[in-house]
Amino acid sequence: MAYLEPRAFTRHVVNPLVARLQTGGVATLTVPGRHTGRARAVPVIPVEVEGIRYLVSPYGESDWVRNLRAAGKATLARKGRVETFQAGEVAVQDRAAIIAAYRKVCGRTVTPCFTRLPDPSDHPVFRVDEIGASSRA
């Protein structure tokens, strides 16, 4: 499986900033670590295609992908709303339209990822099936 490690600036400055501001459709994915069980949070941009929401990994086989596969469920937080969801990985042959929609939503910020890893099999995609939601206090 392919993985592009984000630059240190992205990991240490951009990701924490966008996770805090939650602008541009960004939500915070929180999933238990597959080895430690400790909650791991990462900013993601859910994309909706034909009424179904998905998470796409532009960097490929990242830690959040492996953690989500292991856990099978996680939470998404956005603008004071936290939802628990069941994650179902999308088959490679069904990813193209979802990845295209994701690229359209994210714009050119993700273009280098898809240029360096052009094969849809390099970009795990998960269906988000909500199983519970609440408002943060």
C-alpha positions, -999 to +999 in steps of 0.1 A: +000+000+000+012+035-009+016+064+016+027+099+011+038+114+044+025+150+047+052+177+052+061+186+088+045+220+082+012+204+073+013+180+102+023+204+129+008+237+117-018+233+091-037+203+104-040+216+140-051+250+127-078+237+103-090+212+130-095+240+154-111+264+129-131+237+111-135+258+079-140+246+044-160+216+053-133+202+077-144+179+104-124+162+131-122+124+129-115+107+162-107+070+161-090+047+187-054+038+179-052+002+168-023-006+192-028+017+222-066+023+221-059+060+227-081+084+208-064+098+177-078+130+161-072+142+125-088+168+103-107+153+074-131+166+047-162+144+043-176+144+008-212+136-001-220+116-033-257+108-041-267+114-005-240+092+011-210+107+029-175+093+025-140+099+039-112+098+014-075+095+023-055+117-001-022+106+014-030+069+010-025+043+037-022+067+066-025+059+103-061+071+105-070+046+077-054+017+095-070+027+128-104+031+112-101-003+096-092-019+129-119-001+149-147-002+124-163+029+139-153+064+150-166+099+156-168+130+134-170+164+150-180+196+132-194+229+145-204+215+179-220+183+166-204+150+173-216+119+155-206+083+159-205+063+127-198+029+113-171+028+086-174+006+056-145+006+032-155+011-004-142-013-031-116+000-054-138-003-085-164+020-068-140+048-057-135+068-089-167+090-086-161+095-049-125+105-054-136+129-082-161+146-059-135+148-031-110+164-055-137+189-066-145+199-030-109+201-018-095+218-049-059+220-058-046+214-022-049+177-028-038+176-064-001+167-056-014+136-037-034+123-067-006+132-091+020+112-072-005+084-064-029+083-094-044+048-088-077+048-069-064+017-051-038+040-033-066+061-018-087+043+008-124+055+009-148+048+037-186+051+037-199+071+068-230+054+082-241+075+112-251+055+143-255+083+168-252+121+171-250+146+200-242+182+206-212+192+226-218+210+258 
